[in-house]
């Protein structure tokens, strides 16, 4: 499934240099989550704006999730896993009013946010209008825990950005090739899992 693919990306994404930084206590779990989410081929200032914007909200959500786990005496503490990231993404979406009471994405509000954030990035807005709406049509998974719609939509949009970033906006070709290889691995795993779950005659 797609969320499982996100977990595979997270587990494979950190190189030795970044791991050393985290081992030395230079960053915490919630900032690690945000930095991984915003690894990108494209060197657009608007992406940095969103990173800082979401990072602050993400930290609030992480602390809320951590408090919740203590209150309910949960043995599962927030960490760098799929469930935590799914819950943080849901919390961010709720704070920004990007999902409605039924748990579905609000297309109007998401479009308004992206149009404002990327008003000077024509290529992204054009690509979003052609390919991005399908990302927002993500359906809630069969979960009784946190809503999977926000993280599925975020990953889908992130994937579109990496695959469609114009060549003149890519400053680090090596990093971009690594990101695209990870996406290819996830796509292959997702396709394999979908075939395995298809009903057989």
N, C-alpha and C positions, 0 to 999 in steps of 0.2 A: 504494500500500500504506500501512498505518497508520504504519509507521516513517517513510516518506517524508513523511507528513502532520505528524509530530512535527518533522521538520526544517524544514518550511515554517513551522510555528508559531514555532520558534526564530529563524528568519531575520527574521521580521516583527514580533517581539514587543518589541524594544527601542526606546524612544522616544529623542528627542534628548538629554534630560536624563541618562538612564542611560548612553547611549553616551559622553557627555562625561565622566562619572565614570570610566568604564573607560579612556578615552583618557588621562586624567590619572593612571592607575595606582592608583586608589583601590580596585580589586578585581582579583582574578585569575580565571583561566578556571574553576577548579573552583568558586569561590563564585558566579560568574556562572551556572554550570549550576544550582546549587541554588536561587538566588533566582528564576530563571525557572520552575523546576519548581513552586515554591510560590506563584506569583502566583494569587490566589484571590478569588472574589467574597465568600466568607464570612469574617467577622471572628471566628474562633473561636480561643481561646487554645491549644486542642489542636493546631491546625495549626502554630502557632508552635513548639510543643514538638517536633513531628515535624521541622520545618525544621531546628532546631538539632541535633536528634539525628542526622538523616541528613547534615547538612552536615559534621559532624566525620568521619563514616565515609566520606563522599564524597571528602573531601580525602585521606584515607589511600589510597583506591582510585585517585584521580587520580595520586598520587605513584607508586603501584605500577605503574600503566599507563605512566607516563612512564619509569620505570626499565626496564621491560620493552622499550619501544621502543628505548632506547639500547643495551641488552644485545644485541638482535637486529639492531642497525644499521639499524633501519627508517627509511625516508625520511618516514614518516607520524608526526608527533609529535602527542600529544594536543592537541585543540583543541575549539572549540565546534561539533562536527559530530555527525551521527547515530551514526557508528560509536563515537566516544568516549563519548557519552552512553549508548549501548547497553551498552558494556563496563563503565562505571561502575555502571549499574543492576544488572547481573549481579553485580558484585563486592559491592555493598551487600547484595543478596539472599542471597548466599552467606555473608557475615559474620553476617547475622541468621538464617541457617538457614531461609530462606523458600522455597528451592527444593531439591528432592531430588537424589540422584545422577544420576537420569535427565534432569534439567533441567526437570522440571515443577514448577509451583507447589505448595507444601504448604498445602492449604486450612486445615487445623487450626491451623497455626502463624501463618498470616496472620490468621485470624479472632481468634486469641488476642491478637496484637499490636494489631489495630485496636480490639478490645473494651477492652483496657487503656488505649490512648491516648485513646479517645473515650467513656470510661465516663460522662461527664457531658454528652455531646452526643447526646441521644435521637434527634433527627431524622436524624442521619447513620447511626446504627446501624439504625434502621428502614429507611431507604432502601437501605443495604447489604444487608440481609437480603432485600429485594425485588428489587433490581436489580444488586447488586454481585457476586454469585457468577459471573455470566457473564464478568466481567472476569478472574477468576482462572482461567477455563477456556481462556485464550489458548493457542494452539499455537505450538510453535517453528517459525520460518520456515526456508526453505531456505538456511541460512547455515552456512558452515564456520567462521565467526569466533565472536563472542560471542553468547550466548543472548539472543534477542529477547523471551522470555517476560516477564521482569521489567519492561522498559520499556513493553511493550504493556499489561500489567496496570496499571502505575502511571498511564499516560496515560488508560486507560479509567476508572479510579477518579476521577482528577482531573476528567475530563469530566463524570462523573455528579455530582460535588460542585458544579461550576459551574452545571449546568443545573437542579439540584434544591435549591439553597440557598434556604431560606425568606426571604421578603422582609424580615422583621424582623432578619435576621442580615447583611443587606447594608448596609454603611456608606458605600460609595462606588459610587453607581449608574453614574457615567460609566465608571469602571474596569471594572465588571462588564459593561456593555454592550459594551465593547471586547473583553473576553475572550470573550463569547458570539458576537460577530461572527467572531472568529478561529476558534472552534469550528465555526461554520456553514460557513466557507470550507473548512476541513479536511474536514468531512463531505461537502461537494459534490465536492471533489477525489477523495476516497476512493471515493465512489459512481461517479464518472466512470471512474476507473481500473479498478474492479471490472467495470464493464460492458464496458470495452475488452478485458479479459482473459477474458471469458466465452467458452466454446467456441461456435462458430457452426455451425449446421446445414449 
